[in-house]
Amino acid sequence: MENSGTILVTWWLGYIWSHTCTVLGEAGYNLVIIDNLSNSRIEIVDKIAEIIGKKPIFYKQDIRDEANLEKVFKNHPEIDWVIHFAAKKAVWESCQDPFLYYDNNILWTEVLLKVMQKYGKKNIVFSSSATVYDSPKILPPFTENDRVWTYNPYGTTKLVMEYMLKDLATFKGFNVVNLRYFNPIWAHASWLIWENPVWIPSNLVPYTLKVAKWEIDCVQIFGDDYDTPDGTWVRDYIHVMDVAEAHLAAYNQIQKYENYKKENWIDLDKWYFDIFNIWTWDGKSVKEIVDLVSKVTEKEIPTQIVSRRPWDIATSIANPQKAKQVLGWEYKRSVYQAIEDAWRFMN
């Protein structure tokens, strides 16, 4: 069944966000988009339109520009909910320049939430991260009730944003779903959009594929002496379309809660706040990813062992059972399938 609501999506032309918009558009939602194009390409607008059959409304602006953000809400009073993606996301960059991340991520969010409150728009799905878990001190797979703590400025900004949203849910009646995920990979089945940043990718899978294409010399492995089966760190990789579908499931949960309140005469100002891991529960080490890319591409992937990075942890995988039980969401696509599709596309 198609929907007729309108969604405001922040920073939609990036990787995860653009794929999420295809899911939302195909589900019948109207899209209002804000992106400053700092690490994305304007032509993605037309590619999304080709996939979903209609062109989204697009505003090129920074969401820290409060006056212009207010104009968006004035122009589109029909906005039902917001998906907040706008954030810088490179851990290494955040360690080099923490203030850049505080300014972009936290101030962006503050301005957005302030304007949402002013215009009575209180439904939001937030793009959070596994970096908020106290990974060195809790045993994976992580659950939503595990201790949170951060070890880099990027993770700190994500956790601060989660707390901001929890405060607004508690005291201002917002309905919030936080989705914690890590390492989305590959692309839409149409092959019209994919992970294609302006800069050289920092994520392992696209980086390794560029090595297979001889666009980069080798894969640097940052430490091979971690407490893992092969000594390299382990992460949970998930197909980007599985992540995209989780955002629709998250908002459906908010709608269910709103309908429940109305049907049972519950105070309409009562808030909803919840957190869900969006993962596969099937971690892969750096060496395993390199081996998978080598198997798919039938090429030897040069590697170089270098020193550990101070922000890396041994293992980061999470338990996604709550999302399955509450949201009715679970992943459908394998890491091998994602890499295979990526290589087929690149050739």
N, C-alpha and C positions, 0 to 999 in steps of 0.2 A: 504494500500500500504506500502511495506517495505521500509526502508531507508537503505542507504549504508554508512553513515558517521561514524566517529569515535569520541568517547567522552572520555575525561579524567575526571575521577571522583575522588575527594579527599576524603579520609577517608570513603570508600564505605562499609566496612564490619560492620559498626555500624547499628543501627536500621532503621532509615528512609532511609539512603543511600542505604542499601542492597535491600530494597523493591523498591526503585526508579530504581535500576539497572535491576530488573526483568522487569519493564515496558519498559525501554529503549531497553533491549535485545530482548524482544518479539516484539518490533516495528522494529527490524532489525538493530539497531545500534551495532557497534563493541565497546567494552569496554576496556579501559586502566585504571587500578586502582592503586591508591597509598594509603597505610594505614600503620601506624606504629604499629598496633595491641595493642595499649595501653588499649583499653576497648572493644575488640572484639575478635572473634575467627577465626582462619585460615580455619576451616572446612566450613565456610560459602561460600568460593569460590566454592567448589564442589556442594553445595546445589543450588547456583545460576545457575551453569552449568546444573544441572539436570532440573531446571525449564525452562531455555531459550534454551537449546539444544546445547550450545557451551560454552567452558570455556573462561572466560575473561583473559586478560593479567594482571598479578598482580605483583606489585613491593612493597616489604616490606621496607619502608623507611619513614623518616620524611620529610615533604615538606619544612621544614626550611633548609634542606641540599641542598643548591642552586646548587652545582656542580652535585649531583646525579639527581636533578630535571631537570637540563639541559640535562642530558643524556636521560631522558625519552622523552623529546621533540625532541632530535636528532634522537632517535630510531624510533619515530613515527611522521614523518612529516605530516601524513595523518590526525592528530587530527583536527577536525573541531570546537569543542567547549568544554567548561569546565563547570562542575557543581561543585561548591565549597561548600563542607559540612564541611571541616576540622575545627573543633572548639570544645573546651570544653564548656559544656552547663549547668552545675549545678549552679543555682543562689546562693544557700547557700555556695557552695565551693568558688565561686568567691568573696563573701563577706569576707570569712576567709583568702583567699590568692589572692588578686587582681593581684599581679605581675605574678602569674602563668597564669592568663587569658590574661594579656597584652602580655606576651611572646608567649603563644601558639596561641591565636586567631589573634592578630594584626600582629605579626611578620610572622606567617605562611602566612597570606594573602599578606603581602608586598612582600615576596620572590616569591610567586606564580605569582603575577601580574607583577613583574619585569621580570620574565622569559617568561611569556606570551607575554609581549611587545617585548622582544628581538627576539622571534621567530615568531612574526606576528600573534599570535593567540588571537583574540580580541572579541570572542563571549563567554559570561559567564552568567550562571544562578546561583544566590547566595541564599543560605539558610539563611534567616534572621529570625526575631522573633518579636512577639507582644510586647516584653519588651521595644522596642524603643519608644512606645507611652507614652505621658505624662499622664498616666492613672489617677492619682489622680485629675487632673485639667481639663480633658475633659470628656464629657459624652459618655459612650458606647451606641451603637456599634461604634467603631472607623472606620474612613475612611482613605484612603491613604493620604488625604490632611490635616489631623489633626496634631496638634503640636506634635513634638517628643522631648523627654527628658528622661533621664534615672535615675534610682534609685538604681542600683546595678552595679558592675563592669562587669558582663556578658552582661547586656544590653548596657553598654557603649561600649564594644568591638564590638558588633553587629552594633551599630550606626556609630562608627568610620569606620568600614569596608564598610558600605553603602556609607559614604562620600568619601572614597578612590575610590570606584567604580564610583561614580558620577564624580569625578575629571578626572578619566581616560576616561570616556565616553566623557566628554566635551573637554578635551585637547589632547587626544590620539586616539580618534575614536573608542573606545570600544563600543560594543553592550551589554547592561546589562539589565537583569530582576532580580529584588529583590522580593523574595517571603517571605512575613511575615506570619508565622504561629505559633501555640502554641498547645501543648498537643496532638500530634498524638498518637493513640492507636491501639492495636492489630496487625494483621499480614497478610501475604500472604495466599490466599485461599488454597494453597497446604499444608500448615502447616509445610513446610520444614524450614521456617525462621520465626522468631517472635522477640518480644522484650526480649532479653536475654543477658543483660550486664554482664560483669565479676563481678561487685560489686552488692550489694543489690540495687534494683531500687529506685530512689528518686521520680519518678512520681506516682501520686495517684492511677491510675487504676491498674497497675501491682502490686503495693505495697498492695492494698486492696485484690487483688486476692491471693496473697501469705498469707495474713491473713486468707482468706477462706480455704486455704490449710493447715493451722496451722503451717506454716513455720515461721511466725512472730506473736507475741502475740496479737497486737491490732493496730488499725489505730489511730495515734495521729492527732487530729484536732486542728490546730494552731489558736485558737480564735473562739468564737461563738457569738461575739458581733459586727460583721461588719454590715454596712448599706445595708443588703440584706434580702430577704424574710425570710430566716431561720437563719440568723446571721453568716453563714459560707461563705467564699469567693466563687465566681462564676467564672468558666472558660469555654472556648469553647473547647470541645473535638472533634477531627476529626479522622476518620479512616486513618491509615497510607497509605493505597492504594489510597485513594483520594488525599493525599498529593503527593504521588509518581506520579500520573497521571498529577498533576499540573505542574511538572517539564518538562514533555514532551510538554504540551500545551505552556509553557513559551518559550521553544526553537522554537516551530513552529511559534510563534509570531515574533521572531528574523528573522527566515527564510522568513516570509512574508515581513518584512520590507526590507530585503536585495533584494528580488526579485522585490519589488516595486521600489527601487532605480535604479536597472538595467533597468527595463522596461520604466522608465520615465526619464532616463538620468540624475539622480540626483547624485551629488558628492558622490562617493563611500566612501569617508572618513567621511561623515556626520554620526554622532553617533545616537544611540538609547539608551534611559534609561527610565525604568518605574518600578513601584512598584505595587504589587498586594497582597491583603489580601486573604489568603487561609484558610477560616474558614467556619463553618456551620451556624453561626448567631443564635445558639441555646445553650445558656450557661447552665451549670449544676453546682449546688453547691456541696461542699464536702459531705454534708449529702445526697444529691440526688444520688451521685455516690455510696456512701456506701449502700444506699437503693437498687439501681439497682443491685449491686453485690449480696446483700443478696437475692433479688428476684430470680435472675438467678441461684444462687448456692443452694438456699433453706437452707441457713445457717445463723445463727446470727453472725454478724460481730462486735466483741468487739471494742469499741472506747474509747478514753480518750481525754478530753478537756484539752489543755495545753495553755501556753501563746502564744500570737501572735509572729510572726517573723517580724523583722523590715523591711524586703524587700517585704512582701506580700501586695497586694492591694485588695480592696473589689471585684471589678468586672473587668474582662478582656474578652470582646467579640468584634467581629469586623464585619463590613459590607462587604460581599464578592461580591457585585453586579458588581463591576468593572471587576473582573476576569470572571464573567459570560458573561458580555457584550463584553469584548475585547478578552479574551482568549478562550471563548466558554467552560469554565470549570465551573462545579458546583459539590458539593459533592453528592454522591450516597448512602452512607452507614450510618446507624444510630448508635448512641452510644450503644443502647441496643443490636443491632446485633453484634457489636464488642465485647461486654462483653460476650454475649452468645457464640459466636464462641471461644473466649479465654477459657472459662470454659470447653467447650466440648473438646478442644484440651488438656487442662491440665489434663483431666481425661481419 
